[in-house]
Amino acid sequence: MNKKQQLILGIGALVLFLGVGASWLFWWGKGDNQTSPAPQGSTPTRAVQPTLSEKKKPNIDLDVNANRSGALLTVSGIDEDFVELEYELIYLAKSDGQEIERGVAGGPIEIGSVREVSEDLLFGTESCTTGVCHQHIDKNVSEGTLIIRLINAENQSWAVEKSFTIEEDGSGYKAVWTE
């Protein structure tokens, strides 16, 4: 083979290699780009109603622990129209001199005949494995927002939102609503 034939053969191999590489990038490597529909979860979408009349609003109490590590949330006087309750508590804590936003949520909780729901809330995280639990408590929790969602049998929900600050009192700490 002379040099001209070697050059033509080399250029042909290079073009073939580049063609295969380009087609892989633009066609084979592309894969199936069809998007599948979002999976249907077990929790149906709820339509949140705009306002809840004053006579249907429950009593909400947030009793902060003496060491500010958590609180007892009590929702009482819940109207007979509602069958479930969800809650979301967003709070500010300090970590390494910076204020950070944290949260805790729960539900749906079935509302029994007593028409009251109580939940212990932890300002921090807890992990339990093999019967041993470890907690990391958020320090210096100072304020936050509590959202209670009341859900009726038709799966409609109404939200009650309350802001609070945590103040020191003679026996520890208390949540003060700031609406």
C-alpha positions as CSV (number, residue, x, y, z in Angstrom):
1,M,0.0,0.0,0.0
2,N,1.3,3.4,-0.9
3,K,1.0,6.5,1.3
4,K,-1.9,7.8,-0.6
5,Q,-4.0,4.7,0.0
6,Q,-3.0,4.6,3.7
7,L,-4.1,8.3,4.0
8,I,-7.4,7.6,2.4
9,L,-7.9,4.5,4.5
10,G,-7.0,6.4,7.7
11,I,-9.4,9.3,6.8
12,G,-12.2,6.8,6.1
13,A,-11.7,5.0,9.4
14,L,-11.7,8.4,11.2
15,V,-14.9,9.4,9.5
16,L,-16.5,6.1,10.3
17,F,-15.4,6.3,13.9
18,L,-16.7,9.9,14.2
19,G,-20.0,9.0,12.5
20,V,-20.6,6.1,14.9
21,G,-19.7,8.2,17.9
22,A,-22.0,11.1,16.8
23,S,-24.9,8.8,16.1
24,W,-24.5,7.2,19.5
25,L,-24.5,10.6,21.2
26,F,-27.5,11.9,19.3
27,W,-29.5,8.8,18.8
28,W,-28.6,5.7,20.7
29,G,-27.4,7.5,23.9
30,K,-30.6,9.5,23.9
31,G,-32.7,6.6,25.3
32,D,-36.4,6.7,25.7
33,N,-37.3,10.4,26.4
34,Q,-41.0,9.8,26.7
35,T,-42.2,11.2,30.1
36,S,-44.5,8.9,32.0
37,P,-47.4,10.4,33.9
38,A,-46.8,11.2,37.6
39,P,-47.6,8.2,39.8
40,Q,-50.9,8.3,41.5
41,G,-50.3,8.3,45.2
42,S,-52.6,7.0,47.9
43,T,-53.3,10.5,49.1
44,P,-55.8,12.3,47.0
45,T,-55.5,16.0,46.2
46,R,-57.5,18.2,48.5
47,A,-59.1,21.4,47.5
48,V,-58.2,24.0,50.2
49,Q,-61.2,26.2,50.9
50,P,-60.5,29.9,51.4
51,T,-61.8,30.6,54.9
52,L,-63.3,28.9,57.9
53,S,-66.1,30.6,59.7
54,E,-65.3,31.7,63.3
55,K,-67.9,29.3,64.8
56,K,-66.1,26.3,63.1
57,K,-62.6,27.2,64.2
58,P,-61.2,24.9,66.8
59,N,-59.3,25.9,70.0
60,I,-55.6,25.5,69.5
61,D,-53.0,25.3,72.3
62,L,-49.3,24.9,72.0
63,D,-47.8,24.1,75.4
64,V,-43.9,24.4,75.1
65,N,-41.8,22.1,77.2
66,A,-39.9,23.6,80.2
67,N,-36.6,23.1,78.3
68,R,-37.9,24.3,74.9
69,S,-37.2,20.9,73.3
70,G,-40.7,20.5,72.0
71,A,-44.3,21.2,72.7
72,L,-47.7,19.5,73.2
73,L,-50.1,20.5,70.4
74,T,-53.8,20.3,71.4
75,V,-56.6,21.0,69.0
76,S,-60.0,20.8,70.8
77,G,-63.6,21.8,70.1
78,I,-63.3,20.5,66.5
79,D,-66.6,20.9,64.6
80,E,-68.5,17.7,63.8
81,D,-68.1,18.4,60.0
82,F,-64.5,17.4,60.1
83,V,-63.1,13.8,60.1
84,E,-59.4,14.3,59.8
85,L,-56.7,16.8,60.8
86,E,-53.2,17.6,59.5
87,Y,-50.7,20.0,61.0
88,E,-47.5,21.7,60.0
89,L,-45.3,23.6,62.4
90,I,-42.5,25.8,61.0
91,Y,-40.1,27.3,63.5
92,L,-36.9,29.3,63.8
93,A,-33.9,28.0,65.8
94,K,-30.3,29.0,66.1
95,S,-27.4,26.8,65.0
96,D,-23.8,28.0,65.0
97,G,-25.0,31.6,65.4
98,Q,-27.3,31.5,62.4
99,E,-31.1,31.4,62.5
100,I,-32.4,28.3,60.6
101,E,-35.9,27.4,59.6
102,R,-37.1,23.9,60.6
103,G,-40.4,22.1,60.7
104,V,-42.5,19.2,61.9
105,A,-45.6,17.9,60.3
106,G,-48.2,15.2,60.9
107,G,-51.4,13.6,59.7
108,P,-53.8,12.9,58.5
109,I,-55.1,12.1,62.0
110,E,-58.6,10.7,62.4
111,I,-60.7,12.9,64.7
112,G,-62.5,10.7,67.2
113,S,-65.8,11.3,69.1
114,V,-64.0,13.3,71.7
115,R,-63.4,16.0,69.0
116,E,-59.9,16.6,70.3
117,V,-56.4,15.8,68.9
118,S,-53.2,16.0,71.0
119,E,-49.7,15.4,69.5
120,D,-46.2,15.6,71.1
121,L,-44.0,17.7,68.9
122,L,-40.2,17.6,68.9
123,F,-38.1,20.7,68.0
124,G,-35.4,18.6,66.3
125,T,-35.0,15.1,64.9
126,E,-35.2,11.6,66.3
127,S,-34.0,8.4,64.9
128,C,-34.7,4.9,66.3
129,T,-32.9,1.7,65.3
130,T,-32.9,-1.6,67.1
131,G,-34.9,-0.2,70.0
132,V,-32.5,2.7,70.7
133,C,-33.5,6.2,70.0
134,H,-31.3,9.2,69.5
135,Q,-32.5,12.8,69.5
136,H,-31.0,16.0,68.2
137,I,-32.8,19.0,69.8
138,D,-32.8,22.3,67.9
139,K,-31.5,25.0,70.3
140,N,-33.0,28.4,71.0
141,V,-36.4,28.0,69.2
142,S,-37.8,31.5,69.2
143,E,-40.9,31.7,67.0
144,G,-42.8,30.1,64.2
145,T,-46.1,29.4,62.4
146,L,-48.6,26.7,63.0
147,I,-50.9,25.5,60.2
148,I,-53.9,23.2,61.1
149,R,-55.8,21.7,58.2
150,L,-59.3,20.4,58.9
151,I,-60.6,17.9,56.4
152,N,-64.3,16.9,55.9
153,A,-65.8,13.6,54.6
154,E,-65.8,15.0,51.0
155,N,-62.0,15.5,51.2
156,Q,-62.2,19.3,51.3
157,S,-59.8,21.0,53.7
158,W,-59.7,24.3,55.5
159,A,-56.5,25.8,56.9
160,V,-56.1,27.7,60.2
161,E,-52.8,29.5,60.4
162,K,-51.4,31.0,63.6
163,S,-48.0,32.7,64.3
164,F,-46.4,32.5,67.7
165,T,-43.3,33.6,69.7
166,I,-41.8,31.6,72.5
167,E,-41.4,33.7,75.7
168,E,-39.8,32.8,79.0
169,D,-42.2,32.8,82.0
170,G,-41.6,31.9,85.6
171,S,-41.8,28.1,85.1
172,G,-40.1,27.7,81.8
173,Y,-41.4,28.8,78.3
174,K,-44.8,29.5,76.7
175,A,-46.1,30.0,73.2
176,V,-47.7,33.4,72.7
177,W,-50.0,33.8,69.6
178,T,-49.1,36.9,67.6
179,E,-51.9,36.8,65.0
